Amino acid sequence: MGFRHEYQLALETVEALGRAEGGTSQGSNASETQIARNLGTILARAGGKASVVARSGILKIGWTPSPEDAEPLDVAIGALEQGRYPEGILILRLLQSESPHDPAMLYNLGMALSDVGELPAAIETLEAAVAAAPRSTNAEVALAVALSRAGESARAIPLLEHAVGSEPDNLGAHRNLGACLLESRRPQEALEQFQSATALAPGDALSHVGLAQAHEALGQSELADAEFRRALELDEYGPGAEPAREGLSRLAASEFRERAPGGLRMDAVMYLLDALTTFRGMDKKEVERVTLEIAMLGRRGIDVNDSQRQYDLKSLPGTRSGLQLVCIMHAGMKSITPELDAGFDLAAEYQAAVSLFEAREGA
């Protein structure tokens, strides 16, 4: 059987990939034959026909993509874009065995290794990509991202500053520089980078999350709240949504505590007591339904510090404030699974409410 592409490389370069593909049962003692079979499966999934034979630590690989005229680099990039990292990384490793200094291969391989958490290999590969194409701003940004993920923001910042200077319209450079500056406790400089990012791409939710975090670090709570909400409006389910929700929760909790310095929020205690009383007459499924409805509503944002704003529930009659809803959710979670965390600190108020509830029921 003839193959359009034939490669030869050391087993150790893709050994871990082949073992992972075989499942945990293979462990570190997977045989050369088994690893070769696993790698052949990965290539076959990428499309076309493939053969992988291992002998004495050397892999001999034959592969014809589908369609036959497809370029391996394009196939690899397509696999990565679809989240099929084992296929993409294996094909890029094959290309690396042929052309170890190719900038496009190094760039895509480095980013893929960074995404799957193989950070030392990613940094080494992306450093080679920058050396192979010293004017590639994207390669600099990708290397900086890998360094940041490895906890080396101090090394990443000069790369990103150079990238911003070379290509002022590069959104990723501004956004990642802002993130590294925040990590390095330089919020005012971070703010400027995120302002540039949101000016370049007003619809980019992650840039608005970064801008909100910079405002938050500077103690500008109202501006931070507005930017977190803007991020959720732009993309309620994207990668910036959870950080935005967490940010809103932090801001709300901070304001909530500021209104009760050194003591309990008695309004919350009474709302929790009312929730405990309500739930006493419900079965577990009813409690779960109410709790889940509030949790889902909370994903769009509940304002716990505005008593004038009222919310409707399908599972309970009447309208309630945001703080009432959070108290009901907290009591519901504790009644279902006590170790669950509602994401809002009401521990002291809840214990006070439970004491009142038990005293009243005992009476």
C-alpha positions as CSV (number, residue, x, y, z in Angstrom):
1,M,0.0,0.0,0.0
2,G,1.6,3.3,-1.1
3,F,1.3,6.5,0.9
4,R,1.5,10.1,-0.3
5,H,3.6,11.1,2.8
6,E,6.2,9.0,4.6
7,Y,7.9,10.0,7.8
8,Q,10.4,8.5,10.3
9,L,10.8,9.8,13.8
10,A,11.8,8.7,17.3
11,L,9.1,7.0,19.3
12,E,9.9,9.2,22.3
13,T,8.8,12.3,20.5
14,V,5.1,11.1,20.4
15,E,5.2,8.3,23.0
16,A,3.1,10.2,25.6
17,L,0.5,11.0,22.9
18,G,0.2,7.4,21.9
19,R,-0.1,6.2,25.5
20,A,-2.8,8.8,26.3
21,E,-4.8,7.7,23.2
22,G,-4.7,4.1,24.5
23,G,-6.4,5.0,27.7
24,T,-5.3,4.8,31.3
25,S,-5.2,1.0,31.3
26,Q,-2.1,1.2,29.1
27,G,-0.1,3.1,31.7
28,S,3.6,3.8,31.2
29,N,4.2,0.2,30.2
30,A,2.4,0.3,26.8
31,S,4.4,-1.6,24.2
32,E,5.8,-0.1,21.1
33,T,3.3,-2.0,19.1
34,Q,0.4,-0.7,21.1
35,I,1.6,2.9,20.9
36,A,2.1,2.5,17.1
37,R,-1.5,1.2,16.8
38,N,-2.8,4.1,18.9
39,L,-1.0,6.6,16.7
40,G,-2.3,5.0,13.6
41,T,-5.8,5.4,15.0
42,I,-5.2,9.1,15.6
43,L,-4.0,9.6,12.0
44,A,-6.8,7.6,10.5
45,R,-9.3,9.8,12.4
46,A,-7.7,12.8,10.8
47,G,-8.8,11.4,7.4
48,G,-7.4,9.1,4.8
49,K,-5.3,6.0,5.2
50,A,-2.4,5.5,7.6
51,S,0.2,3.0,8.8
52,V,2.5,3.2,11.8
53,V,5.1,0.6,12.5
54,A,7.5,0.8,15.5
55,R,10.8,-1.0,15.6
56,S,13.7,-0.4,18.1
57,G,12.4,3.0,19.2
58,I,11.8,4.3,15.6
59,L,8.4,4.9,14.0
60,K,7.9,4.5,10.3
61,I,4.8,6.3,9.3
62,G,2.8,6.4,6.0
63,W,-0.1,8.6,5.6
64,T,-2.4,9.8,2.7
65,P,-4.8,12.5,3.8
66,S,-8.4,12.7,2.6
67,P,-8.7,14.3,0.1
68,E,-5.4,13.1,-1.2
69,D,-4.3,16.6,-2.3
70,A,-4.9,18.1,1.2
71,E,-1.8,19.7,2.7
72,P,-0.8,18.2,6.0
73,L,-0.4,21.6,7.7
74,D,-4.0,22.5,6.7
75,V,-5.3,19.2,8.0
76,A,-3.5,19.8,11.3
77,I,-4.9,23.3,11.7
78,G,-8.4,22.1,10.9
79,A,-8.1,19.4,13.5
80,L,-6.9,21.9,16.1
81,E,-9.7,24.4,15.3
82,Q,-12.2,21.6,15.9
83,G,-10.6,20.8,19.3
84,R,-9.1,17.5,18.0
85,Y,-5.7,18.1,19.6
86,P,-4.2,14.6,19.4
87,E,-4.6,14.5,15.6
88,G,-3.4,18.1,15.1
89,I,-0.3,17.6,17.3
90,L,0.6,14.3,15.8
91,I,0.5,15.7,12.2
92,L,2.5,18.8,13.3
93,R,5.1,16.5,14.9
94,L,5.4,14.6,11.6
95,L,6.0,17.9,9.8
96,Q,8.5,18.9,12.4
97,S,10.5,15.7,11.6
98,E,10.7,16.9,8.0
99,S,11.2,20.7,8.4
100,P,12.2,21.5,12.0
101,H,12.6,25.2,11.4
102,D,9.3,25.9,9.5
103,P,7.7,29.0,11.2
104,A,4.1,28.0,10.5
105,M,4.5,24.5,11.9
106,L,6.4,25.7,15.0
107,Y,3.8,28.4,15.7
108,N,0.8,26.1,15.4
109,L,2.5,23.3,17.3
110,G,3.6,25.6,20.1
111,M,0.0,27.0,20.5
112,A,-1.4,23.5,20.6
113,L,1.0,22.3,23.2
114,S,0.2,25.5,25.3
115,D,-3.5,24.8,25.0
116,V,-3.1,21.2,26.3
117,G,-0.9,22.3,29.2
118,E,2.5,21.0,28.0
119,L,4.0,24.4,28.8
120,P,7.8,23.6,28.8
121,A,7.5,22.1,25.4
122,A,5.2,24.9,24.2
123,I,7.7,27.6,25.4
124,E,10.6,25.8,23.7
125,T,8.7,25.4,20.4
126,L,7.4,29.0,20.4
127,E,10.8,30.4,21.1
128,A,12.0,28.5,18.0
129,A,9.0,30.0,16.1
130,V,10.0,33.5,17.1
131,A,13.6,32.8,16.1
132,A,12.5,31.4,12.8
133,A,10.2,34.5,12.1
134,P,11.5,37.3,14.2
135,R,8.9,39.8,12.8
136,S,5.9,37.6,13.7
137,T,3.9,39.4,16.2
138,N,1.5,36.5,16.6
139,A,4.3,34.2,17.5
140,E,5.5,36.7,20.2
141,V,2.0,36.9,21.6
142,A,1.6,33.1,21.6
143,L,5.0,32.7,23.4
144,A,3.9,35.3,26.0
145,V,0.7,33.5,26.6
146,A,2.5,30.2,27.2
147,L,4.9,32.0,29.6
148,S,2.0,33.6,31.4
149,R,0.3,30.2,31.8
150,A,3.5,28.9,33.3
151,G,3.5,31.7,35.9
152,E,6.2,33.7,34.2
153,S,4.4,37.0,33.5
154,A,7.6,39.0,34.1
155,R,9.1,37.3,31.0
156,A,5.9,37.7,29.0
157,I,5.5,41.4,29.5
158,P,8.5,42.6,27.4
159,L,7.4,40.4,24.6
160,L,3.9,41.8,24.6
161,E,5.1,45.4,24.9
162,H,7.2,44.8,21.8
163,A,4.2,43.2,20.0
164,V,2.0,46.2,20.9
165,G,4.7,48.6,19.6
166,S,5.1,46.6,16.4
167,E,1.4,46.1,15.7
168,P,-0.8,48.6,17.6
169,D,-4.0,47.1,16.2
170,N,-3.2,43.6,17.5
171,L,-6.1,42.8,19.9
172,G,-4.5,39.8,21.4
173,A,-1.3,41.7,22.2
174,H,-3.2,44.4,24.1
175,R,-5.5,42.0,25.9
176,N,-2.8,39.6,27.0
177,L,-0.5,42.5,28.0
178,G,-3.3,43.8,30.2
179,A,-3.8,40.4,31.8
180,C,0.0,40.1,32.6
181,L,0.1,43.6,34.0
182,L,-2.9,42.8,36.3
183,E,-1.1,39.6,37.3
184,S,2.0,41.7,38.1
185,R,-0.2,44.1,40.2
186,R,0.1,47.0,37.8
187,P,-3.6,47.8,37.4
188,Q,-3.4,51.3,36.0
189,E,-1.2,50.1,33.1
190,A,-3.4,47.1,32.6
191,L,-6.4,49.5,32.4
192,E,-4.9,51.4,29.6
193,Q,-4.2,48.1,27.6
194,F,-7.8,46.9,28.1
195,Q,-9.2,50.3,27.1
196,S,-7.2,50.0,23.9
197,A,-8.5,46.4,23.4
198,T,-12.2,47.5,23.9
199,A,-11.6,50.4,21.5
200,L,-10.2,48.0,18.8
201,A,-13.0,45.4,19.4
202,P,-16.0,46.8,21.2
203,G,-17.8,43.5,20.9
204,D,-15.1,41.4,22.5
205,A,-16.4,40.1,25.8
206,L,-13.0,39.1,27.2
207,S,-11.6,42.6,26.7
208,H,-14.5,44.0,28.7
209,V,-13.9,41.4,31.5
210,G,-10.2,42.5,31.6
211,L,-11.3,46.1,31.8
212,A,-13.7,45.3,34.6
213,Q,-11.0,43.5,36.5
214,A,-8.6,46.5,36.2
215,H,-11.3,48.8,37.4
216,E,-12.0,46.4,40.3
217,A,-8.3,46.3,41.2
218,L,-8.2,50.1,41.3
219,G,-11.2,50.2,43.6
220,Q,-13.6,51.6,40.9
221,S,-16.5,49.3,41.8
222,E,-19.3,51.0,39.7
223,L,-17.1,51.0,36.5
224,A,-16.1,47.4,37.2
225,D,-19.8,46.4,37.6
226,A,-20.8,48.1,34.4
227,E,-18.0,46.3,32.4
228,F,-18.7,42.9,33.9
229,R,-22.4,43.3,32.9
230,R,-21.4,44.5,29.4
231,A,-19.3,41.3,29.0
232,L,-22.3,39.2,29.9
233,E,-24.6,41.1,27.5
234,L,-22.1,40.5,24.7
235,D,-21.6,36.8,25.3
236,E,-23.6,35.0,28.0
237,Y,-22.1,31.6,27.4
238,G,-18.5,32.3,26.1
239,P,-15.2,32.0,27.9
240,G,-15.6,35.4,29.5
241,A,-19.0,34.7,31.0
242,E,-17.9,32.8,34.1
243,P,-15.2,35.4,35.1
244,A,-17.8,38.1,34.6
245,R,-20.3,36.4,36.9
246,E,-17.6,35.8,39.5
247,G,-16.6,39.4,39.3
248,L,-20.2,40.6,39.8
249,S,-20.5,38.2,42.8
250,R,-17.3,39.6,44.4
251,L,-18.5,43.2,43.9
252,A,-21.9,42.4,45.3
253,A,-20.5,40.6,48.3
254,S,-18.1,43.4,49.1
255,E,-20.9,46.0,49.0
256,F,-23.1,43.7,51.1
257,R,-20.5,43.4,53.8
258,E,-19.7,47.1,53.8
259,R,-23.3,47.7,54.9
260,A,-22.8,45.6,58.0
261,P,-19.3,46.3,59.3
262,G,-18.4,43.9,62.1
263,G,-21.9,42.4,62.4
264,L,-24.7,40.4,60.9
265,R,-27.0,41.6,58.1
266,M,-30.3,41.2,59.9
267,D,-32.3,41.6,56.7
268,A,-30.5,38.5,55.3
269,V,-31.0,36.6,58.5
270,M,-34.8,37.2,58.3
271,Y,-34.9,36.3,54.6
272,L,-33.0,33.0,55.4
273,L,-35.4,32.3,58.2
274,D,-38.3,32.8,55.9
275,A,-36.7,30.5,53.3
276,L,-36.2,27.8,56.0
277,T,-39.9,28.1,56.9
278,T,-41.0,27.9,53.3
279,F,-38.8,24.9,52.5
280,R,-40.1,23.0,55.6
281,G,-43.4,22.4,53.8
282,M,-41.8,21.2,50.6
283,D,-40.4,17.9,49.4
284,K,-36.8,17.7,48.1
285,K,-37.8,17.9,44.4
286,E,-39.7,21.2,45.0
287,V,-36.7,22.7,46.9
288,E,-34.4,21.6,44.1
289,R,-36.7,23.2,41.5
290,V,-36.8,26.6,43.3
291,T,-33.0,26.6,44.0
292,L,-32.2,25.7,40.3
293,E,-34.5,28.4,39.0
294,I,-32.7,31.1,41.1
295,A,-29.3,29.7,40.1
296,M,-30.2,30.0,36.4
297,L,-31.6,33.5,36.9
298,G,-28.3,34.4,38.7
299,R,-26.4,33.5,35.6
300,R,-27.9,36.6,34.0
301,G,-27.1,38.7,37.1
302,I,-29.0,39.3,40.3
303,D,-28.5,42.7,42.1
304,V,-28.4,41.9,45.8
305,N,-27.9,45.5,46.9
306,D,-30.9,47.1,45.2
307,S,-33.9,46.4,47.4
308,Q,-36.2,48.3,44.9
309,R,-35.6,45.9,42.1
310,Q,-37.9,42.9,42.2
311,Y,-37.7,39.5,40.5
312,D,-40.4,36.9,39.5
313,L,-40.1,33.2,39.9
314,K,-42.1,30.5,38.3
315,S,-41.7,28.1,41.2
316,L,-42.8,30.5,43.9
317,P,-45.6,33.1,43.9
318,G,-44.9,36.8,44.3
319,T,-41.9,39.0,43.7
320,R,-38.7,39.3,45.7
321,S,-35.6,41.4,45.9
322,G,-32.2,40.1,44.7
323,L,-31.0,39.5,48.3
324,Q,-34.2,37.5,49.1
325,L,-33.5,35.3,46.1
326,V,-29.9,34.7,47.1
327,C,-31.0,33.9,50.6
328,I,-33.6,31.4,49.3
329,M,-30.9,29.8,47.0
330,H,-28.4,29.6,49.9
331,A,-31.0,27.9,52.2
332,G,-32.1,25.6,49.4
333,M,-28.5,24.4,48.7
334,K,-27.8,23.8,52.3
335,S,-30.9,21.8,52.7
336,I,-30.1,19.6,49.7
337,T,-26.4,19.2,50.1
338,P,-24.9,21.1,53.1
339,E,-21.3,21.2,51.6
340,L,-22.5,23.1,48.5
341,D,-21.4,26.7,48.2
342,A,-23.8,29.2,46.7
343,G,-20.9,31.5,45.9
344,F,-22.1,34.3,48.3
345,D,-20.9,34.4,51.9
346,L,-24.0,34.1,54.1
347,A,-22.5,31.6,56.5
348,A,-22.9,33.7,59.7
349,E,-26.4,34.9,58.7
350,Y,-27.4,31.3,57.9
351,Q,-26.3,30.0,61.3
352,A,-28.2,32.8,63.0
353,A,-31.3,31.9,61.0
354,V,-31.0,28.2,61.7
355,S,-30.8,29.0,65.5
356,L,-33.9,31.2,65.3
357,F,-35.7,28.5,63.3
358,E,-34.8,25.7,65.7
359,A,-35.8,27.8,68.7
360,R,-39.1,28.7,67.2
361,E,-39.9,25.1,66.1
362,G,-38.9,23.8,69.5
363,A,-41.3,26.3,71.1
